Amino acid sequence: SIRRQRQMCIRDSTVTTAGRARNCTVANTQVDAATTARVCPLVIERIRFNPATAADGTPVEARYGYRVDFRARS
């Protein structure tokens, strides 16, 4: 039988007023170095965010972090 093992890393970056990630970092990783190294480039290249907004609705840069879960087969 295939057993699945959950692994995760915490990713943090700045979301620009254009909704793009920059200054990405990975912390508390439980995955291998090669997978960890791919997280930020993929976030920067592929993911778009709705930027944070000030009280008047103007887009502002903000830090955003979340947990990335991986499921490894063993």
DSSP file with accessible surface (Angstrom, degrees, kcal/mol):
  #  RESIDUE AA STRUCTURE BP1 BP2  ACC     N-H-->O    O-->H-N    N-H-->O    O-->H-N    TCO  KAPPA ALPHA  PHI   PSI    X-CA   Y-CA   Z-CA
    1    1 A S              0   0  158      0, 0.0     2,-0.6     0, 0.0     0, 0.0   0.000 360.0 360.0 360.0 153.7    0.0    0.0    0.0
    2    2 A I        -     0   0  109     71,-0.0     2,-0.4     2,-0.0    71,-0.0  -0.809 360.0-158.7 -94.3 124.2    1.0    3.6   -0.6
    3    3 A R        -     0   0  184     71,-1.0    71,-2.1    -2,-0.6     2,-0.5  -0.867   8.2-144.3-101.6 136.5    1.4    5.7    2.6
    4    4 A R  E     -A   73   0A 147     -2,-0.4     2,-0.5    69,-0.2    69,-0.2  -0.868   9.4-161.7-104.1 133.5    1.2    9.4    2.3
    5    5 A Q  E     -A   72   0A 106     67,-2.7    67,-2.8    -2,-0.5     2,-0.4  -0.951  14.7-135.3-114.0 129.2    3.3   11.6    4.4
    6    6 A R  E     +A   71   0A 133     -2,-0.5     2,-0.3    65,-0.2    65,-0.2  -0.681  27.1 174.6 -85.9 134.4    2.4   15.3    4.9
    7    7 A Q  E     -A   70   0A  42     63,-2.7    63,-3.8    -2,-0.4     2,-0.3  -0.951   4.5-178.5-132.9 155.1    5.2   17.8    4.7
    8    8 A M  E     -A   69   0A  36     -2,-0.3    22,-2.1    61,-0.2     2,-0.3  -0.955  16.3-162.9-148.8 165.6    5.0   21.6    4.7
    9    9 A C  E     -A   68   0A   0     59,-1.8    59,-3.2    -2,-0.3     2,-0.5  -0.971  25.0-122.9-144.6 156.8    6.8   24.8    4.6
   10   10 A I  E     -AB  67  27A  52     17,-2.6    17,-2.9    -2,-0.3     2,-0.4  -0.905  27.0-164.1-102.0 127.1    5.9   28.4    5.5
   11   11 A R  E     -AB  66  26A   0     55,-2.8    55,-2.3    -2,-0.5     2,-0.4  -0.913   8.3-179.5-115.1 138.0    6.2   30.9    2.7
   12   12 A D  E     +AB  65  25A  52     13,-2.4    13,-2.9    -2,-0.4     2,-0.3  -0.996  11.3 150.4-137.1 138.1    6.3   34.7    3.2
   13   13 A S  E     -A   64   0A   0     51,-2.4    51,-3.0    -2,-0.4     2,-0.4  -0.975  44.7 -99.6-155.5 169.9    6.5   37.5    0.6
   14   14 A T  E     -AB  63  22A  12      8,-3.0     8,-2.2    -2,-0.3     2,-0.6  -0.835  30.2-146.9 -92.6 133.8    5.6   41.0   -0.1
   15   15 A V  E     -AB  62  21A  10     47,-3.3    47,-1.7    -2,-0.4     6,-0.2  -0.917  19.3-141.6-101.3 123.1    2.6   41.5   -2.4
   16   16 A T    >   -     0   0   20      4,-3.0     3,-2.0    -2,-0.6    44,-0.1  -0.232  27.7-100.4 -77.2 172.4    3.0   44.6   -4.6
   17   17 A T  T 3  S+     0   0   74      1,-0.3    -1,-0.1    42,-0.1    43,-0.1   0.725 125.6  57.8 -66.0 -17.7    0.2   47.0   -5.5
   18   18 A A  T 3  S-     0   0   78      2,-0.1    -1,-0.3    32,-0.1     3,-0.1   0.412 121.7-108.2 -90.5   0.3    0.1   45.2   -8.9
   19   19 A G  S <  S+     0   0    1     -3,-2.0    30,-2.8     1,-0.3     2,-0.3   0.664  76.0 131.6  83.6  17.4   -0.7   41.9   -7.1
   20   20 A R        -     0   0  105     28,-0.2    -4,-3.0    26,-0.0    -1,-0.3  -0.781  54.7-122.8-103.5 147.8    2.8   40.3   -7.7
   21   21 A A  E     +B   15   0A   6     26,-0.5     2,-0.3    -2,-0.3    -6,-0.2  -0.636  36.4 161.8 -86.2 143.5    4.9   38.5   -5.1
   22   22 A R  E     +B   14   0A  93     -8,-2.2    -8,-3.0    -2,-0.3    18,-0.0  -0.948  53.8  37.9-149.5 168.5    8.5   39.7   -4.4
   23   23 A N  E    S-     0   0A  92     -2,-0.3     2,-0.2   -10,-0.2    -1,-0.1   0.910  77.9-177.4  54.1  44.9   11.0   39.2   -1.5
   24   24 A a  E     +     0   0A  24    -11,-0.2     2,-0.3    -3,-0.1   -11,-0.2  -0.521   7.9 177.7 -77.7 138.3    9.8   35.7   -1.1
   25   25 A T  E     -B   12   0A  73    -13,-2.9   -13,-2.4    -2,-0.2     2,-0.4  -0.959  19.3-144.6-136.1 155.8   11.3   33.6    1.7
   26   26 A V  E     +B   11   0A  42     -2,-0.3     2,-0.3   -15,-0.2   -15,-0.2  -0.986  23.3 171.9-121.9 134.0   10.7   30.0    3.0
   27   27 A A  E     +B   10   0A  47    -17,-2.9   -17,-2.6    -2,-0.4    -2,-0.0  -0.915  56.4  23.0-135.4 162.1   10.9   29.1    6.7
   28   28 A N  S    S-     0   0  122     -2,-0.3     2,-0.2   -19,-0.2    -1,-0.1   0.862  78.7-179.4  52.8  41.3   10.2   26.1    8.8
   29   29 A T        +     0   0   59    -20,-0.2   -20,-0.2    -3,-0.1    -1,-0.2  -0.472  28.0 179.3 -77.6 144.0   10.5   23.8    5.9
   30   30 A Q        +     0   0  113    -22,-2.1     2,-0.2    -2,-0.2   -21,-0.1   0.164  59.5  88.3-119.9   8.9   10.0   20.0    6.2
   31   31 A V  S    S-     0   0   15    -23,-0.2    -2,-0.0     1,-0.2   -23,-0.0  -0.654  88.2 -81.4-106.7 167.7   10.5   19.2    2.6
   32   32 A D     >  -     0   0   90     -2,-0.2     4,-2.5     1,-0.1     5,-0.2  -0.145  43.1-106.7 -66.1 161.7   13.7   18.4    0.7
   33   33 A A  H  > S+     0   0   85      1,-0.2     4,-2.4     2,-0.2     5,-0.1   0.858 116.8  54.7 -60.4 -38.3   16.1   21.2   -0.4
   34   34 A A  H  > S+     0   0   68      2,-0.2     4,-0.8     1,-0.2    -1,-0.2   0.917 111.8  43.7 -65.4 -41.6   15.2   20.8   -4.1
   35   35 A T  H >> S+     0   0   43      2,-0.2     4,-0.9     1,-0.2     3,-0.9   0.933 112.8  52.0 -68.5 -44.2   11.4   21.3   -3.4
   36   36 A T  H >X S+     0   0   28     -4,-2.5     3,-0.9     1,-0.3     4,-0.6   0.914 105.7  55.8 -58.0 -41.6   12.0   24.1   -1.0
   37   37 A A  H 3< S+     0   0   69     -4,-2.4    -1,-0.3     1,-0.2    -2,-0.2   0.752 106.2  51.8 -64.5 -23.4   14.1   25.9   -3.7
   38   38 A R  H <X S+     0   0  154     -3,-0.9     4,-1.9    -4,-0.8    -1,-0.2   0.667  90.1  79.2 -87.6 -17.9   11.3   25.8   -6.2
   39   39 A V  H <X S+     0   0   11     -3,-0.9     4,-2.3    -4,-0.9     5,-0.2   0.963  95.5  40.7 -60.0 -56.7    8.6   27.3   -3.9
   40   40 A a  H  X S+     0   0   20     -4,-0.6     4,-3.0     1,-0.2     5,-0.3   0.928 113.2  52.0 -64.1 -45.8    9.4   31.0   -4.2
   41   41 A P  H  > S+     0   0   72      0, 0.0     4,-2.4     0, 0.0    -1,-0.2   0.912 112.1  47.9 -57.6 -38.2   10.2   31.0   -8.0
   42   42 A L  H  X>S+     0   0   56     -4,-1.9     4,-2.8     2,-0.2     5,-0.6   0.914 112.2  48.7 -68.1 -40.8    6.9   29.4   -8.7
   43   43 A V  H  X5S+     0   0    6     -4,-2.3     4,-1.5    -5,-0.2   -22,-0.3   0.950 114.7  45.1 -62.2 -47.7    5.0   31.8   -6.4
   44   44 A I  H  <5S+     0   0   65     -4,-3.0   -23,-0.2    -5,-0.2    -2,-0.2   0.912 120.2  40.2 -64.1 -40.7    6.7   34.8   -8.0
   45   45 A E  H  <5S+     0   0  117     -4,-2.4    -2,-0.2    -5,-0.3    -1,-0.2   0.901 129.3  19.6 -76.5 -40.8    6.2   33.5  -11.6
   46   46 A R  H  <5S+     0   0  173     -4,-2.8     2,-0.4    -5,-0.2    -3,-0.2   0.728  98.6  82.0-110.9 -26.7    2.7   32.1  -11.4
   47   47 A I     << -     0   0   62     -4,-1.5   -26,-0.5    -5,-0.6     2,-0.4  -0.714  49.7-168.1 -94.7 136.7    0.6   33.4   -8.6
   48   48 A R        -     0   0  122     -2,-0.4     2,-0.3   -28,-0.1   -28,-0.2  -0.951   7.9-162.3-118.2 141.2   -1.3   36.7   -8.6
   49   49 A F        -     0   0   39    -30,-2.8   -33,-0.0    -2,-0.4     3,-0.0  -0.809  27.4-114.2-117.3 158.1   -2.9   38.3   -5.6
   50   50 A N        -     0   0  160     -2,-0.3   -32,-0.1     1,-0.0     3,-0.1  -0.849  48.8-122.7 -84.3 121.0   -5.5   40.9   -4.9
   51   51 A P        -     0   0   35      0, 0.0    10,-0.1     0, 0.0   -34,-0.1  -0.260  22.9-101.6 -67.3 155.2   -3.4   43.6   -3.3
   52   52 A A  E     -C   60   0B  43      8,-0.6     8,-2.6   -37,-0.2     2,-0.4  -0.299  40.8-143.1 -64.5 158.2   -4.2   44.9    0.1
   53   53 A T  E     -C   59   0B  89      6,-0.3     5,-0.1    -3,-0.1     2,-0.1  -0.960   5.1-124.9-130.0 149.6   -5.9   48.3    0.2
   54   54 A A    >   -     0   0   40      4,-2.8     3,-2.4    -2,-0.4     6,-0.0  -0.252  47.9 -88.1 -76.3 174.6   -5.8   51.4    2.3
   55   55 A A  T 3  S+     0   0  119      1,-0.3    -1,-0.1     2,-0.1    -2,-0.0   0.831 130.9  52.8 -57.0 -30.4   -9.0   52.8    3.9
   56   56 A D  T 3  S-     0   0  126      2,-0.1    -1,-0.3     1,-0.0    -2,-0.0   0.404 122.9-104.7 -88.5   4.3   -9.6   54.9    0.8
   57   57 A G  S <  S+     0   0   46     -3,-2.4    -2,-0.1     1,-0.3    -1,-0.0   0.400  72.5 143.7  91.4  -2.0   -9.3   51.8   -1.5
   58   58 A T        -     0   0   71      1,-0.1    -4,-2.8    -5,-0.1    -1,-0.3  -0.525  56.8-111.2 -71.5 130.9   -5.9   52.6   -2.8
   59   59 A P  E     -C   53   0B  59      0, 0.0     2,-0.3     0, 0.0    -6,-0.3  -0.373  40.7-175.3 -61.4 140.3   -3.7   49.4   -3.3
   60   60 A V  E     -C   52   0B  55     -8,-2.6    -8,-0.6   -44,-0.1     2,-0.2  -0.960  28.9-104.4-134.9 152.0   -0.8   49.1   -0.9
   61   61 A E        +     0   0   93     -2,-0.3     2,-0.3   -10,-0.1   -45,-0.2  -0.502  45.3 172.3 -71.7 147.0    2.1   46.7   -0.5
   62   62 A A  E     -A   15   0A  37    -47,-1.7   -47,-3.3    -2,-0.2     2,-0.3  -0.990  34.7-108.3-153.0 153.2    1.7   44.2    2.3
   63   63 A R  E     -A   14   0A 118     -2,-0.3     2,-0.4   -49,-0.2   -49,-0.2  -0.620  36.6-176.0 -80.3 142.9    3.5   41.1    3.6
   64   64 A Y  E     +A   13   0A 110    -51,-3.0   -51,-2.4    -2,-0.3     2,-0.3  -0.993   4.9 175.8-143.2 132.8    1.6   37.9    3.1
   65   65 A G  E     +A   12   0A  38     -2,-0.4     2,-0.3   -53,-0.2   -53,-0.2  -0.961   2.9 165.3-136.1 153.3    2.5   34.4    4.3
   66   66 A Y  E     -A   11   0A  64    -55,-2.3   -55,-2.8    -2,-0.3     2,-0.4  -0.982  37.7 -98.2-158.9 164.4    0.9   31.0    4.2
   67   67 A R  E     -A   10   0A 129     -2,-0.3     2,-0.6   -57,-0.2   -57,-0.2  -0.727  27.2-151.8 -89.4 133.6    1.6   27.4    4.7
   68   68 A V  E     -A    9   0A  28    -59,-3.2   -59,-1.8    -2,-0.4     2,-0.4  -0.938  13.4-155.2-104.9 119.7    2.3   25.2    1.7
   69   69 A D  E     -A    8   0A  60     -2,-0.6     2,-0.4   -61,-0.2   -61,-0.2  -0.816   9.9-172.1 -99.0 138.4    1.4   21.6    2.2
   70   70 A F  E     -A    7   0A  55    -63,-3.8   -63,-2.7    -2,-0.4     2,-0.5  -0.936  13.7-149.4-122.7 149.2    3.0   18.8    0.2
   71   71 A R  E     -A    6   0A 145     -2,-0.4     2,-0.4   -65,-0.2   -65,-0.2  -0.966  16.8-165.8-121.0 114.5    2.0   15.1    0.2
   72   72 A A  E     -A    5   0A  30    -67,-2.8   -67,-2.7    -2,-0.5     2,-0.4  -0.786  13.5-136.0-100.5 141.4    4.8   12.8   -0.4
   73   73 A R  E      A    4   0A 168     -2,-0.4   -69,-0.2   -69,-0.2   -71,-0.0  -0.790 360.0 360.0 -93.9 137.8    4.4    9.2   -1.3
   74   74 A S              0   0  100    -71,-2.1   -71,-1.0    -2,-0.4     0, 0.0  -0.853 360.0 360.0-130.0 360.0    6.6    6.7    0.4
